[in-house]
Structure formats: structure tokens, C-alpha cells
Amino acid sequence: MFISTSVLGQEVFGQDVNSTLQPILMEYKDLPEPVRKVLEMEEYASWKLEKVYKVGPRKAEREEQYTIRLRNDTEFKDVYLDGEGNVFDPQDEGDKSKSSGEDY
């Protein structure tokens, strides 16, 4: 079961309810290199980085998990990545991580 956690007026999705880690607001420069490479892809080029959060792991095998809030004018988009740059859907009950080159 997953919850939406409010942090500084923003919602961070994908946090495991059993996780003791609170979402942590981070700087882009502090993200792992594989995560930064995904965000530099053409798919996200027209989006402005709003917020970066490190959140508790969804599953035990995922040590790092990031929620990236992007903005394009009045539209917002959240991208969920693990520490290796794999994009995933936090609402998906299965562990179907996809590589950074795939859409979900």
C-alpha cells in the first residue's frame, strides 16, 4: 500500500507506508549520475525542474528512489526513478521497473 506524503506543500508519491524515511528535498546536482542523465533526455527537455525528492524505498531491493517534479507552464509532471535511472510507476503493484529509455 502506498500513500501520498505532503512535503513543503507538494505531494510525493510512491512512499512505502512501512518506510521510516521521510521524503528529503534535494538539489539536482546531488542526484546520482544515471538519474541526471535520464532528466537530460529529449523527452524532458521542454520541462523545467521544480523539485527533487529522495523518498524511502518502495521495495526492499530498491535502496534509492527519487520523485522529480517537472513543470511546463501550468502543467506539472512527476517522474519516478530509482538510483540507477530506471523510470517506474509507483502505483504499479508489480515490480516492473523499466529502463530509462522506455515510456510508462
C-alpha positions as semicolon CSV with decimal commas, in nm:
position;residue;x (nm);y (nm);z (nm)
1;M;0,000;0,000;0,000
2;F;0,131;0,346;-0,094
3;I;0,049;0,688;0,037
4;S;0,087;1,042;-0,081
5;T;0,308;1,239;0,156
6;S;0,287;1,617;0,170
7;V;0,627;1,789;0,184
8;L;0,654;2,166;0,180
9;G;0,311;2,189;0,019
10;Q;0,399;1,938;-0,252
11;E;0,289;1,577;-0,272
12;V;0,542;1,299;-0,307
13;F;0,404;0,969;-0,430
14;G;0,546;0,621;-0,411
15;Q;0,649;0,624;-0,046
16;D;0,607;0,282;0,114
17;V;0,387;0,313;0,423
18;N;0,631;0,086;0,609
19;S;0,928;0,309;0,530
20;T;1,065;0,511;0,819
21;L;1,236;0,754;0,580
22;Q;1,069;1,088;0,521
23;P;1,094;1,241;0,173
24;I;1,401;1,465;0,155
25;L;1,410;1,774;-0,063
26;M;1,735;1,766;-0,265
27;E;1,930;1,967;-0,517
28;Y;1,959;1,846;-0,878
29;K;2,338;1,839;-0,850
30;D;2,313;1,584;-0,568
31;L;2,127;1,327;-0,778
32;P;2,317;1,018;-0,895
33;E;2,462;1,050;-1,245
34;P;2,224;0,789;-1,400
35;V;1,922;0,988;-1,274
36;R;2,059;1,317;-1,410
37;K;2,122;1,154;-1,750
38;V;1,756;1,048;-1,772
39;L;1,639;1,401;-1,691
40;E;1,865;1,539;-1,965
41;M;1,691;1,323;-2,228
42;E;1,491;1,491;-2,505
43;E;1,166;1,368;-2,351
44;Y;1,213;1,608;-2,059
45;A;1,395;1,892;-2,241
46;S;1,093;2,125;-2,255
47;W;1,017;2,077;-1,884
48;K;1,155;2,290;-1,602
49;L;1,279;2,119;-1,288
50;E;1,062;2,223;-0,993
51;K;1,151;1,988;-0,705
52;V;1,363;1,681;-0,640
53;Y;1,286;1,443;-0,355
54;K;1,461;1,134;-0,230
55;V;1,195;0,906;-0,085
56;G;1,201;0,580;0,107
57;P;1,227;0,260;-0,094
58;R;0,911;0,112;-0,239
59;K;1,053;-0,239;-0,222
60;A;1,346;-0,377;-0,027
61;E;1,552;-0,430;-0,344
62;R;1,528;-0,058;-0,432
63;E;1,761;0,128;-0,197
64;E;1,720;0,468;-0,361
65;Q;1,408;0,620;-0,510
66;Y;1,354;0,972;-0,641
67;T;1,045;1,176;-0,723
68;I;1,116;1,453;-0,971
69;R;0,856;1,729;-1,013
70;L;0,871;1,897;-1,356
71;R;0,673;2,193;-1,486
72;N;0,578;2,313;-1,833
73;D;0,386;2,641;-1,798
74;T;0,083;2,543;-1,585
75;E;0,121;2,166;-1,632
76;F;0,306;1,950;-1,378
77;K;0,459;1,608;-1,430
78;D;0,615;1,374;-1,175
79;V;0,886;1,131;-1,283
80;Y;0,980;0,840;-1,055
81;L;1,329;0,692;-1,080
82;D;1,546;0,453;-0,886
83;G;1,913;0,522;-0,822
84;E;2,012;0,351;-1,149
85;G;1,794;0,580;-1,360
86;N;1,512;0,333;-1,419
87;V;1,174;0,503;-1,460
88;F;0,887;0,328;-1,281
89;D;0,521;0,376;-1,195
90;P;0,477;0,396;-0,815
91;Q;0,112;0,295;-0,842
92;D;0,202;-0,032;-1,015
93;E;0,167;-0,313;-0,762
94;G;0,416;-0,532;-0,951
95;D;0,786;-0,454;-0,962
96;K;0,801;-0,371;-1,332
97;S;1,084;-0,120;-1,347
98;K;1,152;-0,002;-1,698
99;S;1,475;0,123;-1,841
100;S;1,518;0,498;-1,874
101;G;1,463;0,479;-2,250
102;E;1,109;0,345;-2,221
103;D;0,782;0,522;-2,157
104;Y;0,548;0,401;-1,887
